[in-house]
Amino acid sequence: MERMEKLMDRLPPMDLMRSEKMTLVQLIIPVESAHRAISYLGELGLLQFRDLNAEKSPFQRTFVNQVKRCGEMSRKLRFFKDQISKAGLLSSVHPVVEPDVELEELEIQLAEHEHELIEMNSNSEKLRQTYNELLEFKMVLQKAGGFLVSSNNHAVAEERELSENLYSNDDCVETSLLLEQEMRPADQSGLRFISGIICKSGALRFERMLFRATRGNMLFNQAPAGEEIMDPLSAEMVEKTVFVVHFSGEQARTKVLKICEAFGANCYPIPEDINKQRKITREVLSHLSELVTTLDAGIHHRNKALTSIGYHLTQWMSMVRREKAVYDTLNMLNFDVTKKCLVGEGWCPIFAKTQIQEALQRATFDSNSQVGVIFHVMDAVESPPTYFRTNHFTNAYQEIVDAYGVARYQEANPAVYTVITFPFLFAVMFGDWGHGICLLLGALVLIARESRLSTQKLGSFMEMLFGGRYVLLLMSLFSIYCGLIYNEFFSVPFHIFGGSAYKCRDATCSDARSAGLIKFRDPYPFGVDPSWRGSRTELPFLNSLKMKMSILLGVAQMNLGIILSYFNARFFRSSLDIRYQFVPQMIFLNSLFGYLSLLIVIKWCTGSQADLYHVMIYMFLSPTDDLGDNELFWGQRPLQIVLLLLALVAVPWMLFPKPFILKKLHSERFQGRTYGMLVTSEFDLDVEPDSAWQHHEEFNFSEVFVHQMIHSIEFVLGAVSNTASYLRLWALSLAHSELSTVFYEKVLLLAWGYDNIVIRLVGLAVFAFATAFILLMMETLSAFLHALRLHWVEFQNKFYYGDGYKFKPFSFALITEDDD
């Protein structure tokens, strides 16, 4: 054991295996160099500040006014951005790089630009409103004038008809006189009209409301305006309808005007005289042409101003975001007693201390401060944050692990092994080298366009796919490998590595696929023999192969998890965890399922017909009985008895010793003492990292015992359920293979059997659709989720606590547009 530990100590540390060593540091920064120092630290991005003013509200902090000013500038910049997008202009992709502008100068510039833009928008809105009114007036003159001319002609014709057919009857005379009076517009009791324009969508409701309000005593004429008019509120083109309402009486006029106001209809007065109408129309057209010229000039001037703003917009937004982030960080610092220095605390990786000190020295020099920044390391009580240095390739795998839980500080990182095991277990369920090639092409496209896609704003699905491009790459490569082992190309086997090991028994079975095959030479060199395809024993053979393979892979990965728990215990110097957790867990798992894996390998190597179900069941029920035909090797029965006894001993070994030893050590150490513990001591190195000793809490034996009992029961039951859970590798692999076979045989081959090009093309289209959307999308997602479950539950629960928190340094590179 000592030699092994010495060998382990000589091994170089892995970058990803343990998180970076962190240290708590304190900064004492003079006020005159504080802003520049924080800015340089933001550019470096290796220091996570602690909030020393957590008890204060945002409005009680020192630099609240500066934060408000930055917020106001962000609002103005968003306003400029919206105006540029509404105008259909594009901000400069390559902005003009100008010397750094002071925040006060930028604030003045933005205020001037905003004032100018608001004034231009106001003038433009007024001109647009006037233009819309004149345009509507022109439409009303054109359409409503026609109504009035036709109604006057109709009235004159009726007058003539009544005068020619005048009777001596008094009633008839009275009727004709009444009609004459109503036809005269100048008469106070005659017909009146109101003309105007309304949105086409509300014209029908408007007409109904007028009819009800006047009880049918009105005449409503309408006609489409012929041109669309821009709505000043929504800036959309709206269809309008011109109307003329004829009515009688002052009371009806009041009602009509109120209804027009309620429906947002614009009313325009129109003279009855045709000459006056023509004169007004000419004046309106003249004003419209002048307004069009004025509007075009105003839009050109406004677009020119917006274009000049767009050249600097990206740089200004970046500058304001940085300034706001700096002041937010300064608000996390405290003033010292003299009010001349700011005191800050934060976490940084040990390797970054030199870089941070250099940045602080540069800030002191550039700000011409007489006093330098004091930087010193502090002792920490709480656990440091977790920080792994990743690259484009490893980042996606680290995110998969972090989605379950961020690693505790310095504990073993599962992402090191997930890089290989995750895509491999996916491929075991997705094994088909034809489908794997399709995934590989997609991954290569994403990787080839990496530089362009990384700068674009992608949708949620594409962003997820692009982020996992290297995961997709390895998944596709392993799928090709497993597909070659399964010998499946879109479910079709190929003789890639030579001929089959089987041939027909005689010449009469040349076309037989279910009987008459005999083995005549060495096994197929790589993967599954193509002759198994279509044979009577295809499913039993593949089921047996994949089920046993799933158990072997599961037991191997669970053993890896337990071994990693040993490295965790050894790293944290927890000898109790090694003796009373790692050792009994290894014994229990391998006495049962490690032994099962051994039997599977021996059966494969010897070709034995032993029933492994029978062996494992009667190992528990009748361990002393003779195995008979199920005996795979000499001494199997006594070995089974020994392994069964070891598994039974391992359960109390996990359960009882550790709580009692912790109780004994606690009582020995604190017997007769009333003072508290020191922060660190030699004894702390022998205690597990998650125990109550680390947190200086009072020792509670019942709590420790119950925790250990739950942990032991969970492991014992989990050893069985987790091994069974790995059978999903067999189930999903079988399902994928059978689905591929169904689509190939029942769709493609069936369609190809017809001597009709249309049916063949339809069959090919259905096969391509099923392959793309069911096998390449749904099956990929299904296998991905199952591989995720195997890593999170079956693998990581053996060693991974995942109760840490991420290292989030103050960095300008991490600031996004959402931080505005």
Secondary structure, 3 states (H helix, E strand, C coil): CHHHHHHHHHCCCCCCCCCCCEEEEEEEEEHHHHHHHHHHHHHHCCCEECCCCCCCCHHHCCCHHHHHHHHHHHHHHHHHHHHHHHCCCCCCCCCCCCCCCCHHHHHHHHHHHHHHHHHHHHHHHHHHHHHHHHHHHHHHHHHHHHHHHHHHHHHHHHHHHHHHCCCCCHHHHHHHHHHHHHHCCCCCCCEEEEEEEEEHHHHHHHHHHHHHHCCCCCEEEEEEEEEEEECCCCCCEEEEEEEEEEEECHHHHHHHHHHHHHCCCEECCCCCCHHHHHHHHHHHHHHHHHHHHHHHHHHHHHHHHHHHHHHHHHHHHHHHHHHHHHHHHHCCCEECCCCCEEEEEEEEEHHHHHHHHHHHHHHHHHCCCCCCCEEEEECCCCCCCECCCCCHHHHHHHHHHHHHCCCCCCCCCCHHHHHHHHHHHHHHHHCCHHHHHHHHHHHHHHHHCHHHHCCCCCCHHHHHHHHCHHHHHHHHHHHHHHHHHHCCECCECCCCCCCCCEEECCHHHCCCCCCCEEECCCCCCCCCCHHHCCCCCHHHHHHHHHHHHHHHHHHHHHHHHHHHHHHHHHHCCCHHHHHHHHHHHHHHHHHHHHHHHHHHHHHHHHCCCCCHHHHHHHHHHCCCCCCHHHCCCCCHHHHHHHHHHHHHHHHHHHHCHHHHHHHHHHHHHHCCCCCCCCCCCCHHHHCCCCCCCCCCCCCCHHHHHHHHHHHHHHHHHHHHHHHHHCCHHHHHHHHHHHHHHHHHHHHHHHHHCCCCHHHHHHHHHHHHHHHHHHHHHHHHHHHHHHHHHHHHHHHHHHCCCCCCCECCCCCHHHCCHHHC
